Amino acid sequence: MYRLLTERKNIRGVRKLLVRLHLDYYIFFGVGGYHLSSERTMAIELDMVTRDTAREAATEIGRLNRQESVLIQEVPVVSELVRTSHPISAKAPLSRAWAVWLSSIRLFCRAVIGL
């Protein structure tokens, strides 16, 4: 796995770039220090990619955000995708509760306000 450490800026642009590069990613936000200055940071984790792909992503992020550098860390991990037993289409209980609540609000608005 590779972790890219960079400034926390242009998050939407970085996400679009990662999608354009067809990468699966996780982004974590934090605070770090660089050249004795505190800065808001983000760590982007890329799993199941080559070193060249991680370097390409880091280079593109650096260009996009006009940064001097983007740090790449190679982290040894073992990844396993665990399949769950329930179907993907099944909604979580909270999602179902929100759906029922929204449906009730819609019915109320239609009845009272005529929407």
N, C-alpha and C positions, 0 to 999 in steps of 0.2 A: 504494500500500500504506500502511496505517496501522499504527503501532506504539503500543501502550499501555504506559506504564511505571508500575508500581505496586509496592506492598509485596508481599513474598512471604509471603502468609498466606492461609489458607482456600483452598488450591489446588484441592481437590476441589469446593468450592462454586463457584469461578470457572469450572472446566471444565464443570460442570453448567449454569451460566448461559450459557456460550458455545454449548453444544449446544442449549439451549432457544431461543436466538436464531437457531439454524440457521446458525451461522458455522463456517467452516473456519479453523483457527488453528494457530499454532506458539507454544510457550511456551519461553522461555530464562530461565535463572536466573543471577543475578549478585549483586554487592554494589555499593551506591551510597551517596551521601551526600545528605542532605536537611536543611536548616537546621542545618548543621555537625554532624550526627549520622550515623554510619555505620548502614546498614540493609541487610538482605537484600532483594533486589528480584527482580521478574520482568518480562520484556518479552514482550508478547503481540502477535504479528504477525497482521494480518488483511489478506488480499489479495483483490482483486476485490469490494470493498465500497464503499459511498458514505461520504462524510464524516458524514452523519447517522447511519448505522448504527454507525460507529466511535464517535461521540459517545454514542449510546444505550448501547453496550456499556461505555464508560468510566463513564458515569453510574451504570449498574446495578452495576458492580464497586465503585465508590465507596460506594454505598448498602449493598451486601452486606457490605463490610468496614469500614463506618463510618469512611471515610477523608475527610480534608479535600479532597483533590484526587487526580486521576489525570491524568498527562501524556499527551497525544496528539501523536505526531509523524507528519507526512505525508512519506513517503519516495517519491520518484519511482523507479519500477522498471518494467521490461518483463518480464512473465511469459509463459512458454511451457510448456505441458504436453507433455512428450516421451513418446510412447508407445513401449513396449519391444516387442521381437519375440516374447518368450516369453509363453505363456498365464499368466494370473493364478494359476491353480490349481497351477502348478508350484512345488514347494517348493525352497527354497535347499538346497544340499548340507548345511549344518550342521543345518538343520531335519530333513532326512531322517536324518542320523546320530543326532540326539537321539531321533527317533521309533523307530528300530531299537533303540537302547539301552534306552528305556523299555519297549518290547515284550519285550526279553530279560529285564529285571528282573521284569516281570509274570509271564512264564512261569516264572522261577525261584521267585518267591514262591508261585505256584500249586502247583508241584511239591514244594517243600520245606515250606512252611508250611500249604498248603491254602487259600490265599486265592483 
